[in-house]
Amino acid sequence: MTEARDDATDATDASDATDATDPSAGGERARRLAKVAALRARGVDPYPVRFDRTHTSAEVLEHWGHLEAGAESGDVVRVAGRVVLLRRMGKLTFATVRDGSGTIQLFVSLAVLGDDGFAAFDDLDLGDWVGAVGTVMKTRKGELSVQVDEWCLLAKAVRPLPDKWHGLSDTDTRFRQRYVDLIANEDARRIFAVRFAVIATVREFLRDRRFVEVETPVLHEQAGGAAARPFTTHHHALDLPLSLRIALELHLKRLLVGGMERVFEIGRVFRNEGLSTRHNPEFTMLECYEAFADYTDMMTLTEELVAECARVATGGTVVDVDGVTVDLTPPWPRRPMLDLIEEHAGVRVHPGHPVAELEAACDRAGVPREAGWGPGKLVLELYEKTVEPNLAGPVFVLDYPREVSPLARTHRDDPELVERFEAVVLGRELANAFSELTDPVDQRERFEAQARLAAAGDDEAHGVDDDYVRALEFGLPPCGGLGIGIDRLVMLVAGVQSIREVILFPHLRPEVGDDAGPPVL
């Protein structure tokens, strides 16, 4: 309802809107706390228990948006929301309130409410929550409104909203105080609406393809399924060290052993690693597994799923990320990793080549390396430093070194490679998938190789998961598996560059100088 902003902007009381980080906000807080005390002294509860709403602002617009300017509907509604704009004009006050669906204007008059009711309304501050009962009408300017017959305070805001012109611009404050960010910034509300729509779309997409959603444990005796450092904890009753899961994979594949042919999970995973625009220690993963499929099927599934999420978020399959246009329309190119390294680094490498030759290739390309790295790790490092950052994508990068992919099936045409791909968009990994390793003997050997790396000090390598190997010994059918980072998928289709923009409460460094203030009594 855009005209409500035009009606109310000029006369909004500037003292009611303050930068959330401004020290002067402390005086405003004290002023509002005094109002709370005065309300209680008059027997008014500033935080009542309930209000029976009949319509959201969007429903009012849907049902009565057709009214002519100056017309009254005769229909009474009960609406509620946060006061975000106020315009006081003598015996009239216009207030715009926002609920979860949008905004609606309240038309408040002294003649209807009387002296006490009108004065109490006039004493409201921006940020207060109110409920109103009245008749739906349109002003002469054509603004759909509720002509208020009665109203009540639902929650008194004792902290001021951010300045209406500057909003909440400090990124650290925005992420730390997401509740204020959602109040002040329309783009934050848009991004999270996209996130929730993407998650709903993923579920619907997979269910339509006969995948069953499951839940698997968060606490693991043996971390596995990814090369990452876990968070650790201790189960006191069992006197058992445990890790928070770093992936969903191994329990989901156990379910395929049990006869469930198509499964998926959307769940939180935890990796005790650094913070960046791409990484948060706690994030959301989709993993799905399909019996009688391989990594080529997972490519098709990936590109179709991502395209569908883009359509839901934007109306099409072309997205814009900070001015860069990305066409997600399937099919996406499929490029072997070794070919891409040759194109970008000018050298033909293979994990079957001697380590000294691969070390020299890294040195010539200016790729840092560590002593003791195997050939597969050296090839992967060449790719990640010289190729991946330069891939606009979307593109499927195929056929990774066997050494760095302990859960993927050996390539049917090359024993030094595995049937694995990563989907890359704008230089970032979006998805990772395999033709899954189903041979229990091969799997144990690879786990043991990982255990040797862990013993040598690699904190991203893990030990042998004996129970998982036991499950494979009962028979895991041929299958393909896929993992997609939900947060990165939302970043892509919402057009943002930082993972913190798409996580409601991202992890941050400890706050310095907490301004929470004294307890409210």
C-alpha positions as CSV (number, residue, x, y, z in Angstrom):
1,M,0.0,0.0,0.0
2,T,2.4,2.6,-1.2
3,E,0.3,5.7,-0.7
4,A,0.3,5.2,3.1
5,R,3.9,6.1,3.0
6,D,3.1,9.3,1.0
7,D,0.4,10.2,3.5
8,A,2.5,9.7,6.6
9,T,6.1,10.5,5.7
10,D,6.3,14.3,6.1
11,A,4.9,14.5,9.6
12,T,6.5,11.5,11.2
13,D,7.9,12.5,14.6
14,A,11.7,12.4,14.0
15,S,12.4,11.9,17.7
16,D,10.7,8.5,17.5
17,A,13.2,7.2,15.0
18,T,16.8,6.8,16.0
19,D,19.9,5.0,14.7
20,A,19.9,1.7,16.6
21,T,23.6,2.2,17.3
22,D,23.3,5.9,18.4
23,P,24.2,6.4,22.1
24,S,21.3,8.9,22.3
25,A,19.0,6.0,22.0
26,G,19.6,5.4,25.7
27,G,17.6,8.6,26.5
28,E,14.8,7.6,24.2
29,R,14.7,4.2,26.0
30,A,14.4,5.9,29.3
31,R,11.6,8.1,28.0
32,R,9.7,5.0,26.8
33,L,10.2,3.1,30.0
34,A,8.7,6.0,31.8
35,K,5.6,5.6,29.6
36,V,5.4,1.9,30.5
37,A,5.4,2.8,34.2
38,A,2.7,5.4,33.6
39,L,0.5,3.0,31.8
40,R,0.8,0.5,34.6
41,A,0.0,3.2,37.1
42,R,-3.2,3.8,35.2
43,G,-4.1,0.1,35.3
44,V,-3.2,-0.4,31.6
45,D,-1.2,-3.6,30.8
46,P,1.4,-2.6,28.1
47,Y,1.8,-6.3,27.2
48,P,-1.6,-7.9,27.1
49,V,-2.0,-11.6,26.6
50,R,-4.2,-11.8,23.5
51,F,-5.8,-10.0,20.6
52,D,-8.3,-11.7,18.2
53,R,-7.4,-10.6,14.7
54,T,-9.8,-11.2,11.8
55,H,-7.7,-10.1,8.8
56,T,-4.1,-9.5,7.9
57,S,-3.3,-6.3,6.0
58,A,-2.9,-8.4,2.8
59,E,-6.4,-9.9,3.3
60,V,-7.9,-6.4,3.8
61,L,-6.3,-5.4,0.5
62,E,-7.5,-8.5,-1.3
63,H,-11.1,-8.1,-0.1
64,W,-11.6,-4.4,-0.2
65,G,-8.9,-3.0,-2.6
66,H,-11.6,-2.4,-5.2
67,L,-13.3,0.4,-3.1
68,E,-13.5,3.8,-4.8
69,A,-11.7,6.7,-3.2
70,G,-13.7,8.2,-0.4
71,A,-15.9,5.1,-0.1
72,E,-16.7,3.1,3.1
73,S,-17.4,-0.6,3.0
74,G,-19.5,-0.9,6.1
75,D,-17.5,-4.0,7.0
76,V,-15.8,-4.2,10.4
77,V,-12.3,-5.8,10.8
78,R,-9.8,-6.4,13.5
79,V,-6.3,-5.8,12.5
80,A,-2.9,-5.7,14.3
81,G,0.6,-4.7,13.6
82,R,3.7,-2.6,14.5
83,V,3.4,1.2,14.1
84,V,6.0,2.2,11.4
85,L,4.7,5.6,10.4
86,L,2.7,8.3,12.2
87,R,1.1,11.5,10.9
88,R,-0.6,13.7,13.4
89,M,-2.9,16.4,12.0
90,G,-4.8,18.0,14.8
91,K,-8.0,16.1,15.3
92,L,-6.9,13.3,12.9
93,T,-4.0,10.9,13.1
94,F,-2.9,8.5,10.3
95,A,-0.8,5.5,11.4
96,T,0.7,2.8,9.2
97,V,1.0,-0.5,10.8
98,R,3.0,-3.5,9.5
99,D,2.2,-7.2,10.0
100,G,3.7,-10.2,8.5
101,S,1.9,-9.7,5.2
102,G,2.4,-6.0,4.5
103,T,1.0,-2.7,5.8
104,I,-2.4,-1.0,6.3
105,Q,-3.2,2.5,7.3
106,L,-5.3,3.3,10.4
107,F,-7.5,6.4,10.2
108,V,-7.9,7.7,13.8
109,S,-10.2,10.7,14.7
110,L,-10.9,12.6,17.9
111,A,-14.6,12.6,17.0
112,V,-14.8,8.8,17.1
113,L,-12.4,7.9,20.0
114,G,-13.1,10.8,22.3
115,D,-10.5,12.8,24.2
116,D,-9.0,10.0,26.2
117,G,-8.8,7.4,23.5
118,F,-7.4,9.9,21.0
119,A,-4.8,11.3,23.4
120,A,-3.7,7.8,24.3
121,F,-3.3,6.9,20.6
122,D,-1.4,10.2,20.0
123,D,1.0,9.1,22.7
124,L,2.1,6.0,20.7
125,D,5.7,5.7,19.6
126,L,7.1,4.2,16.4
127,G,7.7,0.5,17.0
128,D,4.7,0.0,19.3
129,W,2.3,-2.9,18.5
130,V,-1.4,-2.1,18.3
131,G,-4.6,-3.8,17.6
132,A,-7.5,-1.9,16.0
133,V,-11.2,-2.5,15.3
134,G,-12.9,-0.5,12.7
135,T,-14.5,-0.1,9.3
136,V,-12.7,-0.6,6.0
137,M,-12.7,2.6,3.9
138,K,-10.6,4.5,1.3
139,T,-9.4,8.0,1.9
140,R,-10.0,10.7,-0.6
141,K,-6.5,10.2,-1.8
142,G,-7.4,6.5,-2.4
143,E,-5.5,5.0,0.5
144,L,-7.2,1.8,1.8
145,S,-7.6,2.3,5.5
146,V,-9.3,1.1,8.7
147,Q,-11.4,3.8,10.3
148,V,-10.7,3.0,14.0
149,D,-13.6,2.7,16.4
150,E,-11.5,1.2,19.2
151,W,-7.9,0.2,19.7
152,C,-5.5,-1.3,22.3
153,L,-1.8,-1.4,22.9
154,L,-0.4,-4.9,22.3
155,A,3.3,-4.3,23.1
156,K,5.1,-1.2,24.1
157,A,8.5,-0.9,22.3
158,V,11.0,0.6,24.7
159,R,13.8,0.8,22.2
160,P,13.5,3.2,19.2
161,L,13.5,1.9,15.6
162,P,16.5,2.8,13.3
163,D,16.3,6.1,11.6
164,K,13.7,6.0,8.8
165,W,16.0,7.5,6.2
166,H,19.2,5.7,7.0
167,G,17.8,2.4,8.1
168,L,20.1,-0.1,9.8
169,S,23.3,-0.1,7.7
170,D,26.0,-1.4,10.0
171,T,26.4,-5.0,8.9
172,D,27.6,-6.3,12.2
173,T,24.6,-4.8,14.0
174,R,22.3,-6.1,11.2
175,F,23.5,-9.7,11.7
176,R,23.8,-9.5,15.5
177,Q,20.4,-7.9,15.9
178,R,18.5,-9.6,13.1
179,Y,15.2,-8.8,14.8
180,V,15.9,-5.1,14.1
181,D,17.2,-5.8,10.6
182,L,13.9,-7.5,9.7
183,I,12.0,-4.5,11.1
184,A,14.1,-1.9,9.3
185,N,15.2,-3.4,6.0
186,E,12.8,-4.5,3.3
187,D,15.6,-6.4,1.5
188,A,16.2,-8.5,4.6
189,R,12.6,-9.5,4.6
190,R,12.8,-10.3,0.9
191,I,15.9,-12.5,1.3
192,F,14.3,-14.6,4.0
193,A,11.1,-14.9,2.1
194,V,13.2,-16.3,-0.7
195,R,14.9,-18.7,1.7
196,F,11.7,-20.1,3.1
197,A,10.3,-20.5,-0.5
198,V,13.5,-22.3,-1.6
199,I,13.3,-24.8,1.2
200,A,9.6,-25.5,0.5
201,T,10.4,-25.9,-3.2
202,V,13.2,-28.4,-2.5
203,R,10.8,-30.5,-0.4
204,E,8.1,-30.4,-3.0
205,F,10.4,-31.1,-5.8
206,L,11.9,-34.2,-4.2
207,R,8.6,-35.5,-2.9
208,D,7.1,-35.2,-6.4
209,R,10.0,-37.6,-7.4
210,R,9.1,-40.1,-4.7
211,F,11.9,-39.2,-2.3
212,V,11.1,-39.7,1.4
213,E,12.2,-37.1,3.9
214,V,13.9,-38.6,6.9
215,E,15.7,-37.5,10.1
216,T,19.1,-38.8,11.2
217,P,21.2,-38.2,14.3
218,V,23.0,-35.0,14.9
219,L,25.4,-36.5,17.5
220,H,27.8,-39.0,16.1
221,E,30.3,-41.3,17.7
222,Q,32.5,-41.0,14.5
223,A,32.4,-37.9,12.4
224,G,32.3,-38.6,8.7
225,G,30.9,-37.8,5.3
226,A,33.1,-34.8,4.7
227,A,36.7,-33.5,5.1
228,A,36.1,-31.1,8.0
229,R,37.0,-30.5,11.6
230,P,34.0,-31.4,13.9
231,F,32.7,-29.8,17.1
232,T,33.1,-32.3,19.9
233,T,31.2,-32.8,23.1
234,H,30.8,-35.5,25.8
235,H,27.8,-37.6,26.8
236,H,28.1,-37.8,30.6
237,A,25.6,-40.6,31.2
238,L,27.4,-42.9,28.7
239,D,30.9,-41.4,29.4
240,L,31.2,-41.2,25.6
241,P,32.9,-38.6,23.4
242,L,30.7,-37.4,20.6
243,S,30.8,-35.1,17.6
244,L,28.2,-32.9,16.0
245,R,27.6,-34.1,12.5
246,I,29.7,-32.6,9.7
247,A,27.5,-34.3,7.0
248,L,24.3,-36.3,6.6
249,E,25.7,-38.9,4.2
250,L,26.6,-42.0,6.1
251,H,23.3,-42.5,8.0
252,L,21.3,-41.8,4.8
253,K,23.2,-44.5,2.9
254,R,22.5,-46.9,5.8
255,L,18.8,-46.4,5.0
256,L,19.4,-47.5,1.4
257,V,21.0,-50.6,2.8
258,G,17.8,-51.1,4.7
259,G,15.7,-51.0,1.5
260,M,14.6,-47.3,1.3
261,E,15.3,-46.5,-2.3
262,R,15.0,-42.6,-2.3
263,V,15.7,-40.6,0.8
264,F,16.5,-37.0,1.6
265,E,17.2,-34.8,4.6
266,I,17.4,-31.1,5.0
267,G,19.4,-30.5,8.2
268,R,21.9,-28.5,10.1
269,V,25.5,-29.6,10.0
270,F,28.4,-28.2,12.0
271,R,32.0,-27.6,11.0
272,N,34.6,-26.2,13.4
273,E,36.2,-23.9,10.8
274,G,36.7,-20.3,10.0
275,L,34.1,-17.6,9.3
276,S,33.9,-15.9,5.8
277,T,31.4,-14.7,3.3
278,R,31.1,-18.4,2.2
279,H,31.3,-20.2,5.5
280,N,29.4,-20.3,8.7
281,P,30.2,-23.0,11.3
282,E,26.5,-24.0,11.4
283,F,24.7,-24.3,8.1
284,T,21.9,-26.1,6.3
285,M,22.5,-29.0,3.9
286,L,20.3,-31.0,1.6
287,E,21.5,-34.5,1.0
288,C,19.5,-37.0,-1.1
289,Y,20.3,-40.6,-2.2
290,E,18.7,-42.6,-5.0
291,A,19.1,-46.4,-5.5
292,F,19.9,-47.5,-9.1
293,A,21.2,-44.1,-10.1
294,D,24.7,-42.7,-10.7
295,Y,26.4,-39.3,-10.8
296,T,25.0,-38.5,-14.2
297,D,21.5,-38.8,-12.8
298,M,22.5,-36.5,-9.9
299,M,23.6,-33.9,-12.5
300,T,20.2,-33.9,-14.0
301,L,18.5,-33.7,-10.6
302,T,20.8,-30.8,-9.6
303,E,20.3,-28.6,-12.6
304,E,16.5,-29.2,-12.6
305,L,16.2,-28.5,-8.8
306,V,18.3,-25.3,-8.9
307,A,16.4,-24.0,-11.9
308,E,13.1,-24.7,-10.2
309,C,14.3,-22.8,-7.1
310,A,15.3,-19.9,-9.3
311,R,11.9,-19.8,-11.0
312,V,10.1,-19.7,-7.6
313,A,12.4,-16.9,-6.3
314,T,12.6,-14.7,-9.4
315,G,10.0,-15.9,-11.9
316,G,12.7,-17.2,-14.3
317,T,16.0,-19.1,-14.6
318,V,18.2,-16.1,-15.0
319,V,19.5,-14.5,-11.8
320,D,21.5,-11.4,-11.0
321,V,24.1,-11.5,-8.3
322,D,25.6,-8.0,-7.7
323,G,25.3,-7.1,-11.4
324,V,26.5,-10.5,-12.7
325,T,23.9,-12.3,-14.7
326,V,23.8,-16.1,-14.4
327,D,21.6,-18.3,-16.6
328,L,20.6,-21.4,-14.7
329,T,18.6,-22.9,-17.5
330,P,19.4,-26.7,-18.0
331,P,21.4,-28.4,-19.3
332,W,24.6,-27.1,-17.7
333,P,28.0,-27.8,-19.3
334,R,29.9,-30.9,-18.0
335,R,33.7,-30.5,-17.9
336,P,36.3,-33.0,-16.6
337,M,38.5,-31.4,-13.9
338,L,41.8,-32.4,-15.7
339,D,40.7,-30.7,-18.9
340,L,39.9,-27.5,-17.0
341,I,43.3,-27.5,-15.3
342,E,45.0,-27.8,-18.7
343,E,42.9,-24.8,-20.0
344,H,43.5,-22.5,-17.0
345,A,47.0,-23.6,-15.8
346,G,48.5,-24.6,-19.1
347,V,49.6,-28.0,-17.8
348,R,48.2,-31.5,-18.3
349,V,48.2,-33.3,-15.0
350,H,46.8,-36.6,-13.7
351,P,46.8,-38.2,-10.2
352,G,48.7,-41.1,-11.7
353,H,51.7,-38.8,-12.4
354,P,54.8,-38.8,-10.1
355,V,54.4,-36.6,-7.1
356,A,57.6,-34.6,-8.0
357,E,56.1,-33.7,-11.4
358,L,52.8,-32.6,-9.7
359,E,54.7,-30.5,-7.1
360,A,56.6,-28.8,-10.0
361,A,53.3,-28.0,-11.7
362,C,52.0,-26.4,-8.5
363,D,55.2,-24.4,-8.1
364,R,55.1,-23.1,-11.7
365,A,51.4,-22.1,-11.3
366,G,52.2,-20.4,-8.0
367,V,50.0,-22.7,-6.0
368,P,51.1,-23.2,-2.4
369,R,51.6,-26.8,-1.2
370,E,52.7,-28.7,1.8
371,A,55.3,-31.5,2.1
372,G,53.7,-34.9,2.2
373,W,50.7,-34.2,0.0
374,G,49.8,-37.0,-2.3
375,P,49.2,-36.8,-6.0
376,G,45.4,-36.4,-5.7
377,K,45.7,-33.6,-3.2
378,L,48.2,-31.8,-5.4
379,V,45.8,-32.1,-8.4
380,L,42.9,-30.9,-6.3
381,E,44.9,-27.9,-5.1
382,L,45.8,-26.9,-8.7
383,Y,42.1,-27.0,-9.6
384,E,40.9,-25.1,-6.5
385,K,43.5,-22.3,-6.9
386,T,43.7,-21.9,-10.7
387,V,40.3,-23.0,-12.0
388,E,37.5,-22.8,-9.6
389,P,37.6,-19.1,-8.7
390,N,37.5,-18.3,-12.5
391,L,34.4,-20.4,-13.3
392,A,31.4,-18.3,-13.9
393,G,29.2,-21.3,-14.4
394,P,26.9,-22.9,-13.9
395,V,29.2,-25.9,-14.7
396,F,29.6,-29.5,-13.5
397,V,33.2,-30.2,-12.8
398,L,33.7,-34.0,-13.2
399,D,35.9,-36.8,-12.2
400,Y,38.0,-36.0,-9.0
401,P,41.1,-37.7,-7.8
402,R,40.4,-40.9,-5.9
403,E,42.7,-39.9,-3.1
404,V,40.5,-37.0,-2.0
405,S,37.2,-38.7,-2.4
406,P,37.0,-41.6,0.0
407,L,33.2,-42.2,-0.3
408,A,32.9,-42.1,-4.1
409,R,33.0,-45.0,-6.5
410,T,36.1,-45.5,-8.6
411,H,35.6,-44.2,-12.1
412,R,34.5,-46.9,-14.5
413,D,37.2,-45.8,-17.0
414,D,40.1,-44.6,-14.8
415,P,41.2,-46.2,-11.5
416,E,42.9,-43.0,-10.3
417,L,39.7,-41.0,-10.5
418,V,36.2,-41.3,-9.0
419,E,32.7,-40.6,-10.4
420,R,32.2,-37.3,-8.5
421,F,31.2,-33.8,-9.6
422,E,30.9,-30.4,-8.1
423,A,28.5,-27.9,-9.4
424,V,30.2,-24.5,-9.5
425,V,28.5,-21.1,-10.0
426,L,30.4,-17.8,-9.7
427,G,33.5,-19.5,-8.5
428,R,31.7,-21.2,-5.6
429,E,30.9,-24.9,-5.0
430,L,27.1,-25.2,-5.0
431,A,26.7,-29.0,-5.0
432,N,28.8,-32.1,-4.5
433,A,27.7,-35.5,-5.7
434,F,29.0,-39.1,-6.4
435,S,28.3,-42.4,-7.8
436,E,28.4,-43.9,-4.3
437,L,31.0,-46.4,-3.2
438,T,29.3,-49.7,-2.4
439,D,32.2,-52.1,-2.0
440,P,32.8,-52.7,1.7
441,V,36.4,-53.9,1.2
442,D,37.3,-50.8,-0.8
443,Q,35.5,-48.6,1.7
444,R,37.4,-50.0,4.6
445,E,40.7,-49.5,2.8
446,R,39.9,-45.9,2.1
447,F,38.8,-45.3,5.7
448,E,42.1,-46.8,6.9
449,A,44.0,-44.4,4.6
450,Q,42.0,-41.5,6.1
451,A,42.8,-42.8,9.6
452,R,46.5,-42.7,8.8
453,L,46.2,-39.1,7.7
454,A,44.4,-38.3,10.9
455,A,47.1,-39.9,13.0
456,A,49.6,-37.8,11.1
457,G,47.9,-34.6,12.2
458,D,45.3,-34.0,9.5
459,D,42.3,-32.6,11.5
460,E,40.0,-32.9,8.5
461,A,40.6,-36.6,8.1
462,H,38.6,-39.2,10.1
463,G,38.9,-42.7,11.4
464,V,37.2,-45.9,10.4
465,D,33.5,-46.0,10.8
466,D,33.1,-49.7,11.5
467,D,29.4,-49.7,11.7
468,Y,29.1,-48.1,8.3
469,V,31.4,-50.7,6.8
470,R,29.2,-53.4,8.5
471,A,26.2,-51.8,6.9
472,L,27.9,-52.0,3.4
473,E,28.6,-55.7,4.1
474,F,24.8,-56.3,4.1
475,G,24.7,-54.8,0.6
476,L,24.3,-51.2,-0.7
477,P,22.7,-51.2,-4.1
478,P,24.2,-49.0,-6.9
479,C,23.2,-45.5,-6.0
480,G,23.9,-41.8,-6.6
481,G,24.1,-39.2,-3.8
482,L,23.9,-35.4,-3.9
483,G,24.6,-32.6,-1.4
484,I,23.6,-29.0,-1.9
485,G,24.3,-26.2,0.5
486,I,20.9,-24.6,1.1
487,D,22.5,-21.3,2.2
488,R,24.6,-21.0,-1.0
489,L,21.6,-21.9,-3.1
490,V,19.6,-19.1,-1.4
491,M,22.5,-16.7,-1.9
492,L,22.5,-17.5,-5.6
493,V,18.8,-17.1,-6.3
494,A,18.4,-14.1,-3.9
495,G,21.3,-12.4,-5.5
496,V,23.6,-11.8,-2.5
497,Q,27.3,-12.4,-1.9
498,S,27.6,-13.2,1.8
499,I,26.3,-16.3,3.6
500,R,25.5,-14.1,6.6
501,E,22.8,-12.4,4.6
502,V,20.8,-15.6,4.2
503,I,21.2,-17.1,7.7
504,L,18.8,-15.6,10.3
505,F,21.3,-15.6,13.1
506,P,24.8,-16.1,11.8
507,H,27.8,-16.7,14.1
508,L,29.8,-13.6,14.9
509,R,32.7,-12.7,17.1
510,P,31.7,-11.8,20.7
511,E,30.0,-8.5,21.0
512,V,32.1,-5.7,22.6
513,G,30.3,-3.1,24.7
514,D,26.9,-4.7,25.1
515,D,24.2,-2.0,25.2
516,A,21.4,-4.2,26.6
517,G,21.0,-1.8,29.5
518,P,19.6,-2.4,33.0
519,P,16.8,-4.9,33.5
520,V,13.3,-3.8,32.7
521,L,11.3,-4.0,36.0
